[in-house]
Amino acid sequence: MKAVGLDDSGRHVVDRSPHHIPTIGALLREAEAAREDGADTVDVSYAADGRPLPITIDWEKNAIDDEAAYDLSGYDALG
């Protein structure tokens, strides 16, 4: 698995705490939990083969720094 942080915060997590990088399953659970909790925006797009691509969550539209965005690419299924 390779992860790349897209901003300073993301790069910090990848560089210093790689064990905090979520799995695809964890990201999908986070998106579902955000939906259930009434987040303002939860977008998950899927490729034709069913794998998730971008996942975007914004808990409060007018809040700063509460957004999460993940772009899953270069994915190869195991097995």
C-alpha positions as CSV (number, residue, x, y, z in Angstrom):
1,M,0.0,0.0,0.0
2,K,1.2,3.5,-0.8
3,A,-0.4,6.6,0.6
4,V,0.4,10.2,-0.4
5,G,-0.8,13.2,1.6
6,L,-2.3,15.9,-0.5
7,D,-1.9,18.7,1.9
8,D,0.4,19.5,4.9
9,S,-1.8,17.7,7.3
10,G,-2.1,14.6,5.1
11,R,1.6,14.5,4.4
12,H,2.3,14.7,8.2
13,V,0.1,11.7,8.9
14,V,1.7,9.7,6.1
15,D,5.3,10.6,7.1
16,R,5.0,10.3,10.9
17,S,2.0,8.0,11.6
18,P,1.6,5.6,8.7
19,H,-0.3,3.2,11.0
20,H,-3.1,5.9,11.1
21,I,-3.7,5.6,7.3
22,P,-7.2,4.1,7.0
23,T,-8.1,1.1,5.0
24,I,-10.7,1.4,2.1
25,G,-13.2,-0.4,4.4
26,A,-12.6,2.1,7.2
27,L,-13.1,5.0,4.7
28,L,-16.4,3.6,3.6
29,R,-17.5,3.1,7.2
30,E,-16.5,6.7,7.9
31,A,-18.6,8.0,5.0
32,E,-21.6,5.9,6.1
33,A,-21.2,7.2,9.7
34,A,-21.0,10.8,8.4
35,R,-24.3,10.2,6.5
36,E,-26.0,8.7,9.6
37,D,-24.8,11.6,11.7
38,G,-26.2,14.2,9.2
39,A,-23.1,15.5,7.6
40,D,-23.8,18.3,5.1
41,T,-21.9,16.5,2.3
42,V,-21.0,12.9,1.8
43,D,-19.9,11.9,-1.7
44,V,-18.6,8.5,-2.7
45,S,-18.0,7.7,-6.4
46,Y,-17.4,4.2,-7.7
47,A,-15.6,2.8,-10.7
48,A,-17.4,0.5,-13.0
49,D,-15.9,-2.5,-11.2
50,G,-17.4,-1.3,-7.9
51,R,-14.2,0.0,-6.2
52,P,-14.5,3.4,-4.6
53,L,-12.7,6.4,-6.2
54,P,-13.0,9.8,-4.5
55,I,-14.6,10.0,-1.0
56,T,-15.5,13.5,0.2
57,I,-17.0,14.4,3.6
58,D,-17.9,17.8,4.9
59,W,-19.6,17.6,8.3
60,E,-20.6,21.3,8.5
61,K,-20.9,23.4,5.3
62,N,-19.9,26.6,7.1
63,A,-17.2,25.2,9.3
64,I,-13.5,25.5,8.5
65,D,-11.2,22.4,8.6
66,D,-13.8,19.8,9.1
67,E,-13.6,18.4,5.6
68,A,-12.1,15.1,4.6
69,A,-11.2,14.1,1.0
70,Y,-9.7,10.9,-0.2
71,D,-8.8,10.0,-3.8
72,L,-8.2,6.2,-4.2
73,S,-6.2,5.4,-7.3
74,G,-3.8,2.8,-8.5
75,Y,-5.9,0.1,-6.7
76,D,-5.4,-3.6,-7.4
77,A,-7.6,-6.1,-5.7
78,L,-5.8,-8.9,-3.9
79,G,-6.8,-12.5,-4.5
